[in-house]
Amino acid sequence: MADIERNSKHSAPAARIVTCPCCGGDSIYAPSNAYRPFCSERCKQVDLGAWASEDFRMPAEAPPGDAQYGDPRLQH
């Protein structure tokens, strides 16, 4: 019994299935998936393209303080 417990501790962990952040499908999160956390090269490239075109920007209420003309709400 001790041998079984010892061997199970040293066995490779099971691959986790996660949701692909691009398409929402299943993705294997393991070293065998070169595109993790994405399910495929296509999803990885789509995400990279969205990042490069700044689709992941956070909305801001006011322009940054170092903007050329400053905050228009403060100018009267």
Helices and strands as residue ranges (DSSP letters): H 2-10, E 16-19, E 26-29, H 41-52, G 72-74
